[in-house]
């Protein structure tokens, strides 16, 4: 199969990220052969190896698109410092990419950077927008809630001395998510720390 034909078939998959196994099935070849062909496509600048066995159709793919593929079959979305930065709520640009999932917490090395998976309970999973092609990003309110919740659950505190709130920030959303925390002590702690953070915002 010619390289152009192989690439055209990959595009017909209709998804931004795919596995070597999926490419092999598409090309009706062995995985070792598919891996070599994908390596050739990468050298030609047509695809990008995200990590072993995982590839991006666009070499310049937005890192937030990749998150759900790293935690599959469980879903995930960009949140915490990464989302706060995207929303312009903090000035610093995080070196690592924070994603929230019901999957176990871990650190994942990829060609796009280091992803930190933060585990959250199913009742607290949500508050994000996006599509498979654009990626999934927590809203401003949920980004802040997730950070405070994850830190509090781990026994630490979120420090955001330069926090600013975007126009239309809905503080009632914080109360909504706090109310879904099952553990009463943790719910009280998160609510109090959110109030403390907001009290410092001009």
ZIDAKA-V729090 format. One record per residue. RES is the residue in one small letter. PHI is phi in radians with two decimals (* if undefined). OMEGA is omega in radians with two decimals (none if undefined). Layout:
RES&PHI&OMEGA + RES&PHI&OMEGA
//
This chain:
x&*&3.12 + x&-1.23&-3.11 + x&-1.03&-3.13 + x&-1.09&3.13 + x&-1.20&3.13 + x&-1.09&3.14 + x&-1.18&3.13 + x&-1.07&3.12 + x&-1.19&3.09 + x&-1.07&3.14 + x&-1.11&3.14 + x&-1.30&3.05 + x&-1.09&3.09 + x&1.31&3.10 + x&-2.40&-3.05 + x&-1.26&-3.12 + x&-2.28&-3.10 + x&-2.59&-3.13 + x&-1.77&3.06 + x&-1.06&3.13 + x&-1.06&3.13 + x&-1.15&3.11 + x&-1.13&3.14 + x&-1.09&3.13 + x&-1.15&3.14 + x&-1.12&-3.10 + x&-1.54&-3.10 + x&0.96&-3.12 + x&-2.36&3.05 + x&-1.26&-3.12 + x&-1.11&3.13 + x&-1.12&3.11 + x&-1.17&3.12 + x&-1.12&3.14 + x&-1.11&3.12 + x&-1.15&3.14 + x&-1.15&3.10 + x&-1.13&3.08 + x&-1.07&3.11 + x&-1.18&3.10 + x&-1.14&3.11 + x&-1.18&3.11 + x&-1.07&3.12 + x&-1.43&3.12 + x&1.36&-3.08 + x&-1.71&3.10 + x&-2.33&3.13 + x&-2.38&3.07 + x&-1.37&-3.14 + x&-1.46&3.02 + x&-2.80&-3.09 + x&-0.97&3.09 + x&1.43&-3.10 + x&-2.26&-3.02 + x&-2.30&3.06 + x&-1.91&3.14 + x&-1.19&3.11 + x&-1.80&3.14 + x&-1.03&-3.13 + x&-1.79&-3.08 + x&-1.00&3.07 + x&-1.20&-3.11 + x&-0.95&-3.09 + x&-1.27&3.11 + x&-1.23&-2.97 + x&-1.38&-3.03 + x&-0.77&-3.10 + x&-1.05&3.13 + x&-1.33&3.11 + x&-1.40&-3.12 + x&-1.84&-3.12 + x&-0.92&0.20 + x&-1.48&3.12 + x&-1.50&-3.09 + x&-1.36&3.08 + x&-2.78&3.09 + x&-2.63&3.11 + x&-1.27&3.14 + x&-2.71&-3.13 + x&0.92&-3.06 + x&-1.03&-3.12 + x&-1.08&3.14 + x&-1.31&3.10 + x&-1.03&3.11 + x&-1.16&3.13 + x&-1.05&-3.12 + x&-1.47&-3.14 + x&1.27&-3.10 + x&-1.54&3.05 + x&-2.34&-3.09 + x&-1.50&-3.06 + x&-1.24&3.07 + x&-1.80&-3.08 + x&-1.08&3.10 + x&-1.33&-3.11 + x&-1.92&-3.08 + x&-1.79&-3.09 + x&-1.63&3.07 + x&-2.19&3.13 + x&-1.92&-3.11 + x&-2.69&2.97 + x&-1.51&3.09 + x&-1.28&-3.11 + x&-1.13&-3.14 + x&-1.22&3.09 + x&-2.91&3.12 + x&-1.96&-3.05 + x&-2.11&3.10 + x&-1.56&3.09 + x&-2.41&3.10 + x&-1.27&3.13 + x&-1.64&-3.10 + x&2.37&-3.13 + x&-1.69&3.09 + x&-1.79&3.06 + x&-1.91&-3.14 + x&-1.60&3.11 + x&-1.89&-3.09 + x&-1.47&3.12 + x&-2.39&-3.11 + x&-1.28&-3.10 + x&-0.88&-3.13 + x&-1.12&-3.10 + x&-1.76&-3.12 + x&-1.46&-3.12 + x&2.67&3.11 + x&1.36&-3.13 + x&-2.22&3.12 + x&-2.35&3.08 + x&2.37&3.13 + x&-2.37&3.12 + x&-1.04&-3.09 + x&-1.46&-3.12 + x&-1.63&-3.05 + x&1.63&-3.09 + x&-2.02&-3.05 + x&-2.24&3.09 + x&-1.13&3.06 + x&-1.20&-3.12 + x&-0.93&-3.10 + x&-1.15&-3.10 + x&-1.23&3.10 + x&-1.04&-3.14 + x&-1.20&3.11 + x&-1.03&-3.11 + x&-1.00&-3.12 + x&-1.09&-3.12 + x&-1.13&-3.13 + x&-1.12&-3.10 + x&-1.08&3.12 + x&-1.15&-3.12 + x&-1.12&3.13 + x&-1.11&3.14 + x&-1.58&3.12 + x&1.46&3.12 + x&-2.21&-3.05 + x&-2.24&3.09 + x&-1.50&3.13 + x&-1.90&-3.12 + x&-2.33&-3.08 + x&-1.13&-3.07 + x&-1.88&-3.07 + x&-1.09&3.02 + x&-2.29&-3.09 + x&-1.83&3.12 + x&-1.27&3.10 + x&-1.04&3.12 + x&1.55&3.13 + x&-1.01&-3.05 + x&-1.80&-3.10 + x&-1.15&3.13 + x&-1.15&3.09 + x&-1.12&3.12 + x&-1.12&3.12 + x&-1.15&3.12 + x&-1.04&-3.11 + x&-1.24&3.10 + x&-1.06&-3.13 + x&-1.16&-3.13 + x&-1.63&3.09 + x&-1.30&-3.07 + x&-1.21&-3.10 + x&-1.38&-3.05 + x&-1.08&-3.12 + x&-1.09&-3.14 + x&-1.17&3.12 + x&-1.07&3.12 + x&-1.14&-3.11 + x&-1.13&-3.13 + x&-1.11&3.13 + x&-1.05&-3.13 + x&-1.15&-3.11 + x&-1.22&3.05 + x&-1.16&3.11 + x&-1.09&3.14 + x&-1.09&3.14 + x&-1.13&-3.11 + x&-1.19&-3.13 + x&-1.18&-3.12 + x&-1.60&-3.11 + x&-1.42&3.14 + x&-1.33&none
//
